[in-house]
Amino acid sequence: MANSVNGATTCTRNADGSGWAHIRDNHVINPSGNQFLISGSEYADESRIQNLILEGAKNG
């Protein structure tokens, strides 16, 4: 476990990964739960999370 910027402990199972593998391991299926659910229950679906990330990368 490592400390995040805000002081909360976070999972670092895929600390060396990148891209979707890193996001999925550290923010979707981490022991604390899916961190995207704070934005709505539709983000229980991994494909919706991927679309959100791709749209953000595409449109800023």
C-alpha positions as CSV (number, residue, x, y, z in Angstrom):
1,M,0.0,0.0,0.0
2,A,1.1,3.5,-0.7
3,N,-0.1,6.9,0.4
4,S,-1.9,9.1,-2.1
5,V,-1.6,12.8,-2.4
6,N,-4.6,13.3,-0.1
7,G,-3.2,10.9,2.5
8,A,-5.5,8.0,1.9
9,T,-4.0,4.6,1.4
10,T,-4.3,3.2,-2.1
11,C,-3.7,-0.1,-3.8
12,T,-0.5,-0.3,-5.9
13,R,-0.9,-3.8,-7.4
14,N,0.0,-2.6,-10.9
15,A,2.4,0.3,-10.0
16,D,4.6,-0.4,-13.0
17,G,1.7,-0.8,-15.5
18,S,0.3,1.7,-17.9
19,G,-2.8,2.5,-19.8
20,W,-6.0,0.5,-19.2
21,A,-4.3,-2.3,-17.3
22,H,-3.0,0.3,-14.7
23,I,-6.4,2.1,-14.5
24,R,-8.3,-1.2,-14.2
25,D,-6.0,-2.7,-11.5
26,N,-5.6,0.4,-9.4
27,H,-9.0,2.2,-9.8
28,V,-11.6,-0.3,-10.9
29,I,-10.9,-3.7,-9.3
30,N,-8.8,-2.5,-6.3
31,P,-9.6,-3.8,-2.8
32,S,-11.3,-0.5,-1.9
33,G,-13.7,-0.9,-4.8
34,N,-14.4,0.8,-8.1
35,Q,-13.4,4.5,-7.7
36,F,-15.4,5.5,-10.7
37,L,-18.7,4.7,-9.0
38,I,-18.5,8.1,-7.3
39,S,-19.5,9.5,-10.7
40,G,-22.5,7.3,-11.0
41,S,-23.7,3.7,-11.1
42,E,-23.3,3.5,-14.8
43,Y,-19.5,3.2,-14.2
44,A,-20.0,-0.3,-12.7
45,D,-19.6,-1.2,-16.4
46,E,-15.9,-1.3,-17.4
47,S,-16.7,-0.4,-21.0
48,R,-18.4,2.8,-19.8
49,I,-15.2,3.7,-17.8
50,Q,-13.1,3.0,-20.9
51,N,-15.3,5.3,-23.0
52,L,-15.1,8.0,-20.3
53,I,-11.3,7.9,-20.3
54,L,-11.1,7.8,-24.1
55,E,-13.4,10.8,-24.5
56,G,-11.4,12.7,-21.9
57,A,-8.2,12.0,-23.7
58,K,-9.8,12.9,-27.1
59,N,-11.6,16.1,-26.0
60,G,-9.5,17.2,-23.0
